[in-house]
Amino acid sequence: MVNEPNSPRDEEEKRLLVVLEQVSRRMRKELALLGDRREDVVGIRQEFWDDVRMNFSDSTEVGETWSSIVQQAELLAERERSHRVASEAVERLTKQFDSPYFARIDFAEKGYDAEVIYIGRASLVGEDGETFYVYDWRAPVSSLFYDHEPGPATYRVPDGEMIGELLLKRQFVIRGGQMKFMFDTSETVGDEILQAVLSEGSDTSMKSIVATIQKEQNGIIRDEKHKLLVVQGAAGSGKTSAALQRIAYLLYRYRESLAPDQIILFSPNPVFKGYISRVLPDLGEANMRQMTFRELIEARLGRRFEVEDLFSQTEALAADDGSPAGESRERSVRYKGSEHFFVTVENYLKRLEQEGVRFHPLRFRSMTIASAEEMSERFYGIQASDGFGTRAAGVRRWLLERLQSWVDSQMDEAWVEEAAESASSEDIQRAYVEVRRSGGFHDEAFEDEDHMSAIIRRRVAENAVAPLVKAVRNYRFLDAVATYRELFESRSLFAACAPDGKLPLGWEWMLQRAEETFGRKLVDHEDATPLMYVSEALEGFRRVEGDILHVFVDEAQDYSPFQAAYLRRRYPRARMTVLGDFNQAIYLQSQDSGGFGGWIRLMSPEVTSVLRLTTSYRSTEQIVDFTKAILTAEDAKGITPFNRKGEPPKVVACKDGGQLGEKIAADIEDLLGKGYGTIGVITKTAHETGNASAVLKELLPNDVSIALVTGGSAELPRGVSVLPSYLAKGIEFDAVLVWDASDDLYGKDKDRKLLYTVCTRALHVLHVYHTGEASPWLPRQGGRK
């Protein structure tokens, strides 16, 4: 079809050529600069010492030599920074040449002529520094595209509100510098654009799709009013995308006062961390700090204890399901994640302000340097109003001084003499250098040798107690475990601290369990956060990263109310954005809390906003309707599929495990032949994952790669991935094959949301297999074969 002269399409393609020429011109300049800077860096590195005047003959010459080294190092650092900036500019321009913008709006501010504005992932300014060819999607004016249809429109700027009329709203799909689609729209983002993007195959990392941000997502991204933003979103509704784009927006909006390392994102697992790692760099920003809650626990407790993780806890509970021990453990998990227990621990900490903190005595071999009683006396000798942190720091200073005095007292002891006699040649050489620097070894050497011997004795004594010094510096003299256990060893103490004065059901079992695990330096997952809280509270939250200004929590429904409250205490200055889905609350610790636990109660209602995303964009309409039917009518209420058609999900009955493996293997070959790039075979537990992986490797050709995804995996490969249900959260696959959704495995009420979570990982194809009776939660009507 030939376009008519001067048609809108012709005009837009001419304009695109102008922009691409601007990008090319900038690219040539940046490439030339990059080449120059690379040569500078290589040259300076090669000639670094040739350009430094080395002379150590006297103090003046040493100073000049040092100054010369510093100047050369500063020059190298400046050139390296310039090289890095030029390299980043080339990368950004390369992306812009592929797709410089995705939208155009014509906006007439009240009292002024209309302005034509093009919007892309990054801004593009002409060489005059004034002509804007493209505006960054995060610029205030760009919100008009996301928030308004043609007609009266407003957008906010730092100084107030701009009022006017949106005259035109046009969208583009540009790939490889070629305009593929163009159309005008009256919707936030046209269905045609969404259809095109959502029909694409999945990748092993999350995409940055700023062209498809919806109005409700844009409200999340640009919210600056609230300190606590709680987002409940259906599976596939774009929660995580909105969170990452919100981070990019904040870094753009507050670039003078907010750095990426002042933002922290808590991800559900290591696989998900790798999955989202490319989004911010694609948007032109450095990645924020990212960690799992497990990593936080490991950093705090992992060096001293073997700490159970959430996945191991889940496996253990599944193994003991239905047994008396399993039921007791379930009660403990539910209680220790509750707000009741958090308040109990807080009340206990208040009591500890007066008495009860336990201490480790400071001992060297059989000698006591400082007793637990002395530490307690010092600790409680400091005013309670000064807080735990000041008290702990005071004891720390006193212990370090005590250690130094103790070392002084040991200089003539036999153990020091023995250690000095076997001193290493390195210690002897250091002692010699120290004496020589002080003017020794010129005339009479007897005193110098005595001096050298004293230095060696002190050094070996200090080396011997160095582990104690390190322990004191790290506040290891505080016995957080004994202090925490005390709460379970006294019925009257626990009842006095409980907000209702009552012991929880199963308190005796919890006491026995604490004695068994802590005695073997094991920490159950349900004890890890309370223990970490007590430990950090006693130290005055000394390791709290007070410079963190924004905390993001993804899959927030999986956090217990205790964990939510703990994060609030740990990052007291931070604004919080928490995102999750009630219907994907698959872990026991959060199932009694309605999905979001105590998140919405962390801050006052005046600074809290609770938002809901109901449209599911990830899956086809058929898959969304199927997965909604897994839920109760109440839980499924409001979930709306986006209008993207696909094949109906299949529920496949298998007579036994052998046939199940054969059918899944055959379907994998068929799906790979059809071009599906990512296929997820999802089992319920890690034990089943190992079996499924082994079976499929036997049945499939050698050229079909089968990746076994574990809790330690950091990346999601292309092709076929076999993984347990709890590692699939937040990830999507072109096709999902559910391994044995039988009544035996998914028959209990608590399995309902887990099955829903597993099935909602599918973009285009969903096959659910089962042996024996199918899970009662699977839809009964149609689709089965």
Disulfide bonds with the S-S distance in Angstrom:
none
